[in-house]
Amino acid sequence: MAIGHTLLGWKKSDFTIYEEVFHKYGGSVNAHPDVVRFFLKNKTLTFRFWHCVRHGEVIAAYFDTNGKHVGLNVWRDYPISYDEIVLPVASEEKIFLPHKSNRISSHQRGNIKNSFFLFRTKRQVCLAKQSHSVKTTKKRNSEMRRFLSSGGESVKLAEMTACEIAKLYVYLFKLRFGDRVKCYSANNIEELLSEIPHMVFGNALFYKGSPCAMDLVLFGGNDKFLYFDVPNGGLDPAIEEFSPGSLLMWQNISDARAICEAGNQKMLFSIGLYKSDWNYKLLWADALPTGKSLAF
């Protein structure tokens, strides 16, 4: 594989260079250097870093783990999605990625030459719409006001400790799914969030003092765009009157949109994979295919 890297302009790299390139060009949460640093310290994965140079300038970088995966494939144990990958690549450049992956983000459709998106209809990721109609906005804002005036409360996760978030997440997740879906351990959540508190985003909803909905949102990027990642969340199905899951999604997307508009940044807000029985996601998002790269 090293020969293929060399022929395509890639050089063996290190974490320091990767971090610099990421902060310059941005990327997804599962490629963020602060998250990578956590797993480097834990020594649970082996990493190889690569960067691409053109005309004396580093224009792209990436890493693989355990000699296989591009990006962090840790979603079974930690709240970091692996639905798609946005790599740190200069927006105006086109590169060959010397590694096989079927998770190339549509955001980089024009950047990675050896990726294809045609006929990729089975694997799609839901990215929140950049805007909603005036009618929808008024309706959703009215629903939130009614919730708040009836004893509801919205609390930013950034105001909570990692321990509080972990306990709340596990509690609401198990109320929602029971034992049908595996939940992350509270210890893993707390351990990760303690290392990246600046990447914690989103809200938790409470009704009359009791927690009723929560999505653990992580985010990162650069001055051009921010990427928001939403693994499975939790809610109390007994509280049906206000549809707290919908209220929460609206609140989180609205907050993310406001931050991006203030910073003149593009919003990439992923709410996970799309499947035919998850049509509710299309209320908030567009389903876009992930690309597949062919290895050299």
C-alpha positions, 0 to 999 in steps of 0.5 A: 500500500505504501507504493500506491501512496507514493505514486499518488502523492501521499507521504507517511505523516504524523499526528501533528501534521494531521491536526494542522491540516484538519484545522485548516480544511475541516472534517467530520467528528469521526476524523477530528484530531481531538477525538483521535487524540483520545484514542491515541492516549487509550492505545486501543487502536493503531494509527497510520497518518498520511498527507498529500503535498502539491506544489510544496503545500499540504492539501490533504491528510487522512489516517487509517486505524488497525490497517483497515478503516479510514476514520474512526470506526468506534461507533459500537462502543462510543457515541461517534457515528461512522455513517460517513467521513469528511476528510481534511482536503482543500476545497478546490483540490482533487485527490486520489484516496489510496484507500478503500471506503464506502463512507465518502461524504457527498460533501466531498463528491468533487474532491476525491477522484476515485470515488463514485456516487452513481447508483449508490441508493442503498447507503444514504445519510440524512443531512439536515436541511439548510433552511425550512419554510417560514410556515414550518419555522413558525409551527415548530417555534410555536410548539416549543413555546407551548412546551416551555409554557406548560412546564417544559425546560431546555438545558444545553448539554454544554452546561452539564458535566460529562458524568451528568450527560452520561447518566442522563443519556443511558437513562433515556436511551433505555427508556426508549429502546429497552434491551432491543438496542445496545447502549454505550456504557456510561463509563465510555461516554463520560471518559470521552466527553471529559476529554472533549468538552468543547465539542459537546453540543445539543440540548436535553429536554425536561418536563415538570422536572423530569428528563424526557428527551436527549440527543448527544450531539458532538461537533467540530470543523473549521472556519468554512463549515461545522460538522454536527454528529448525532448518534442515537438519542433517548426519550421517555415514550410516556410523555407523548403530548408534546412529541419531545423527540421532534421538539428536541430535533428542531431545537438542536438543528435551529441552534446549529444553524444559528451558530453557522449563520453567525460564523458564515459557515456551512452547516453539515448536521448528520442525523444518521443513516436513512432507511425506508422505515425511517421516513420521519427523518426526511422532515428534517433532512435530505437523504444523500448517498455516500460515495465509494472509493476504489483502492489502488 
